[in-house]
């Protein structure tokens, strides 16, 4: 049994990770500004302790990331395009300054850390699939859309610099469009499921020709845990995503088919709705050869199956189904 800290442990991916670790018999500290989701079975388990605080509070982190901790999974972040546009300064403060605090504490405590990053790192690079060494291509700094990509890139820069200069034992994982139960209904899969199950039409942005590689949350967790357990993964980063490219239109149709929805989609022009601050990415496709070779990892849950699982969960959890997107 290990003692493990999960920052962002009450969030979408973090709560699934906490459950996985608890089931495996570890002692887990979930550090988050939020409370655990209502559906998690871990509220009363003595092996899981919830600490409600912010990663921008370094003194609080010092009480949690201590020398008797074996591993830190750093998942805390301000995530979601709606939040990038509404709270760009919070994105920078939490994702950059908060990550600096976590990394500093992990280094001082001598604890290995896995840092969660994102496919948004690559920005608008048109040369897909993206390997871990692909270039970043971003829009103008006046577009708040890019604060998240830039903040996570700075977090990675800090991580790799501390690995090289001060011997921090750290690994970076880059998630590609993770979806599944508990995801905030502000993303294409979760938003479409919430809409169709509550009698509303799903929203299709800009015609729906954009493509993504959707990754079911259990697959993302498996890759994250494997990265943490591999000695060879220290100092490395890994793309964690599906290799199957799907248009936004196709995924909305899959949701409608699985939920029995026969209505029409609402079409949204992002330029008219959000202005110049919103800039979309036409294609996101990962090269996952490195994760396959070094971690023995690849996605196992097909998109159709993952959507069906998420719909079944949503129907059983009215707190999410009828809750707000934020």
C-alpha positions in Angstrom: 0.0 0.0 0.0 1.3 3.5 -0.9 0.3 6.9 0.3 -0.8 9.0 -2.8 -1.8 12.6 -3.2 -4.2 13.5 -6.1 -4.6 17.2 -6.7 -7.9 17.8 -8.4 -9.1 14.6 -6.8 -12.7 15.6 -6.9 -12.8 16.5 -10.5 -13.8 14.5 -13.5 -10.6 12.5 -14.2 -9.3 12.9 -10.7 -12.3 11.3 -9.0 -12.0 8.3 -11.3 -8.3 8.1 -10.4 -9.0 8.3 -6.7 -11.5 5.4 -7.0 -9.0 3.3 -8.9 -6.2 3.9 -6.4 -8.6 3.2 -3.4 -9.7 -0.1 -5.0 -6.1 -1.1 -5.4 -5.6 -0.6 -1.6 -3.7 2.6 -1.5 -4.1 5.4 1.0 -5.3 8.4 -1.0 -5.4 12.2 -0.2 -7.7 14.0 -2.6 -6.8 17.7 -2.6 -9.3 19.9 -4.3 -11.3 23.2 -4.0 -14.5 21.2 -4.7 -16.3 18.4 -2.8 -16.4 14.8 -4.1 -19.1 14.0 -6.7 -22.3 12.7 -5.1 -22.2 9.3 -6.9 -18.7 8.3 -5.7 -18.7 5.4 -3.3 -15.6 6.7 -1.5 -17.2 9.2 0.9 -17.0 6.9 3.9 -13.8 4.9 3.1 -11.1 5.4 5.7 -8.5 5.0 3.0 -9.5 8.2 1.2 -9.1 11.6 2.9 -10.5 14.8 1.2 -8.6 18.1 1.8 -10.6 21.1 0.5 -8.0 23.7 -0.5 -6.3 25.4 -3.4 -3.0 24.6 -5.0 -2.2 28.3 -5.1 -1.9 28.0 -1.3 1.6 26.7 -0.9 1.5 26.4 2.9 -1.5 24.1 2.6 0.2 21.9 0.1 3.2 21.6 2.4 0.9 19.9 5.0 -0.2 17.4 2.4 2.8 16.7 0.1 5.2 15.4 2.7 8.2 13.0 2.8 5.9 10.1 3.8 4.0 10.4 0.5 5.0 8.0 -2.2 3.5 9.6 -5.3 1.6 12.8 -6.4 -0.8 12.9 -9.3 -1.2 16.5 -10.3 -4.5 17.0 -12.0 -5.7 20.3 -10.6 -6.4 22.9 -13.4 -8.9 25.4 -14.7 -10.2 23.5 -17.7 -12.8 24.2 -20.4 -13.1 26.6 -23.3 -15.9 28.4 -21.6 -13.6 29.1 -18.6 -10.7 30.1 -20.8 -12.9 32.8 -22.2 -14.4 33.9 -18.9 -11.5 33.4 -16.5 -8.2 33.8 -18.4 -6.4 35.1 -15.3 -7.6 32.2 -13.2 -6.4 29.8 -15.9 -2.9 31.3 -15.7 -2.8 31.6 -11.9 -3.9 28.0 -11.1 -2.3 26.2 -14.0 1.1 28.0 -13.8 1.6 29.3 -10.2 -0.3 26.4 -8.7 1.7 23.8 -10.6 4.9 25.6 -9.5 3.8 25.1 -5.9 3.0 21.4 -6.4 6.3 20.7 -8.2 8.3 22.6 -5.6 6.7 20.7 -2.8 7.2 17.3 -4.6 10.9 18.2 -5.1 11.4 19.2 -1.4 9.7 16.1 -0.2 11.5 13.8 -2.6 8.2 12.5 -4.1 7.6 11.4 -7.7 4.9 13.3 -9.5 2.8 12.7 -12.6 1.7 16.0 -14.3 -1.5 16.0 -16.3 -1.3 18.0 -19.5 -3.3 18.3 -22.6 -3.6 17.8 -26.4 -4.1 21.6 -26.5 -0.4 21.9 -26.1 -0.1 21.4 -29.9 -2.5 24.2 -30.7 -3.3 24.5 -34.4 -0.4 22.5 -35.8 -1.9 21.1 -39.1 0.7 18.2 -39.3 -1.2 15.3 -37.7 -0.8 12.9 -36.0 1.1 14.7 -33.3 4.0 13.0 -31.7 5.3 14.2 -28.3 8.0 16.1 -30.2 5.6 17.9 -32.6 5.8 21.7 -32.7 3.3 24.0 -31.1 1.3 26.4 -33.4 -0.9 28.9 -31.5 -3.0 31.9 -32.2 -2.5 35.5 -31.1 -2.1 36.3 -27.4 -5.1 38.6 -27.5 -7.3 35.6 -28.0 -8.1 34.2 -24.5 -8.6 30.8 -26.2 -4.9 30.1 -26.0 -4.4 30.8 -22.3 -4.9 27.2 -21.4 -2.5 25.8 -24.0 0.1 28.3 -22.9 -0.4 27.8 -19.2 -0.1 24.0 -19.6 3.0 24.4 -21.8 4.6 26.5 -19.1 3.7 23.8 -16.5 5.5 21.3 -18.7 8.5 23.6 -19.1 8.8 23.9 -15.4 8.5 20.1 -15.0 11.2 19.2 -17.5 13.5 22.0 -16.2 13.2 20.6 -12.6 13.9 17.1 -13.9 17.1 18.2 -15.7 18.4 20.8 -13.2 17.3 19.5 -9.8 16.5 15.8 -10.2 12.7 15.9 -9.8 11.2 12.5 -10.6 8.4 13.5 -12.9 6.4 12.4 -15.9 3.9 14.3 -18.1 0.8 12.8 -19.7 -1.1 14.6 -22.4 -4.8 13.7 -22.5 -6.8 13.8 -25.8 -10.5 14.6 -25.4 -11.3 12.4 -22.4 -15.0 11.8 -21.8 -17.2 9.6 -19.5 -19.3 9.7 -16.4 -19.0 12.9 -14.2 -17.6 15.1 -16.9 -18.9 18.6 -16.6 -21.6 19.0 -19.4 -19.6 21.7 -21.2 -17.9 19.4 -23.7 -19.2 17.9 -26.9 -19.9 14.4 -25.5 -21.2 15.3 -22.0 -23.1 18.4 -23.3 -24.8 16.4 -26.0 -25.8 13.6 -23.6 -27.2 16.0 -21.1 -29.2 17.8 -23.8 -30.7 14.7 -25.5 -31.6 13.1 -22.2 -33.4 16.2 -21.0 -35.3 16.7 -24.3 -33.1 19.4 -25.8 -31.4 19.5 -29.1 -27.6 19.0 -29.1 -25.4 21.9 -30.1 -23.2 21.5 -33.1 -20.5 24.1 -33.5 -19.6 25.5 -36.9 -21.0 22.6 -39.0 -19.4 19.8 -37.0 -16.6 19.0 -39.4 -13.9 19.4 -36.8 -12.3 16.1 -35.7 -11.2 14.7 -32.3 -9.9 11.4 -31.0 -12.1 10.6 -28.0 -10.7 8.7 -25.1 -12.9 7.0 -22.5 -11.9 8.0 -18.9 -11.0 4.4 -17.8 -8.5 4.3 -20.6 -7.0 7.6 -19.6 -6.7 6.4 -16.0 -5.0 3.2 -17.1 -2.4 5.1 -19.1 -1.8 7.5 -16.2 -1.3 4.7 -13.7 1.1 3.0 -16.0 3.1 6.1 -16.5 3.4 6.5 -12.7 4.6 2.9 -12.2 7.3 2.9 -15.0 10.9 3.8 -13.9 11.7 4.5 -17.6 8.9 7.1 -17.7 10.7 9.6 -15.5 11.5 12.7 -17.5 9.2 11.6 -20.3 5.9 12.8 -21.7 3.2 10.6 -23.3 0.2 11.2 -25.5 -2.8 9.3 -24.1 -5.6 9.2 -26.6 -7.5 7.2 -29.1 -6.1 6.7 -32.6 -9.6 6.9 -34.2 -10.4 10.3 -35.7 -14.1 11.2 -35.4 -15.9 14.3 -36.6 -18.0 16.3 -34.1 -21.0 15.6 -36.2 -20.4 11.9 -36.0 -20.1 11.9 -32.3 -23.3 13.9 -31.8 -25.1 11.4 -34.1 -23.7 8.5 -32.0 -25.1 10.1 -28.9 -28.5 10.6 -30.5 -28.6 7.1 -31.7 -27.6 5.6 -28.3 -30.1 7.8 -26.5 -33.0 7.3 -29.0 -33.0 11.0 -29.9 -34.6 11.7 -33.3 -34.7 15.5 -33.3 -32.6 18.0 -35.1 -29.4 19.6 -33.9 -29.0 23.2 -33.0 -26.3 24.8 -35.1 -24.1 27.4 -33.4 -21.8 29.9 -35.1 -18.9 30.3 -32.7 -17.8 33.6 -34.3 -21.2 35.2 -33.7 -21.6 33.6 -30.2 -18.1 34.0 -28.7 -16.3 36.6 -30.9 -12.6 36.6 -31.8 -11.6 35.3 -28.4 -12.7 31.8 -29.5 -10.6 30.0 -32.0 -11.2 26.3 -32.7 -8.8 23.5 -33.6 -9.8 21.7 -36.8 -8.1 18.3 -36.1 -6.6 16.7 -33.0 -4.9 13.3 -33.7 -2.3 11.8 -31.4 0.6 9.5 -32.3 0.6 7.1 -29.4 3.5 4.9 -30.5 5.6 6.0 -27.5 2.9 5.0 -25.0 2.4 1.7 -26.7 6.2 1.0 -26.7 7.1 2.2 -23.2 3.9 1.7 -21.2 2.3 -1.1 -23.2 -0.8 1.1 -23.3 -3.5 1.8 -25.9 -7.2 2.7 -25.8 -9.4 -0.3 -25.2 -13.0 1.2 -25.1 -14.5 2.0 -28.5 -16.3 5.3 -28.7 -19.8 3.8 -29.3 -19.3 1.6 -26.1 -18.0 4.5 -24.1 -20.9 6.7 -25.0 -23.4 3.9 -24.1 -21.7 3.6 -20.7 -21.9 7.3 -20.1 -25.5 7.5 -21.1 -26.4 4.7 -18.7 -24.6 6.4 -15.9 -26.2 9.8 -16.7 -29.7 8.3 -16.5 -29.0 7.0 -13.0 -27.6 10.3 -11.7 -30.1 13.1 -11.8 -27.8 15.4 -9.9 -25.6 15.5 -13.0 -28.4 15.1 -15.6 -30.3 18.2 -14.5 -27.4 20.2 -13.1 -25.8 23.2 -14.7 -22.8 23.1 -17.0 -20.8 25.1 -14.4 
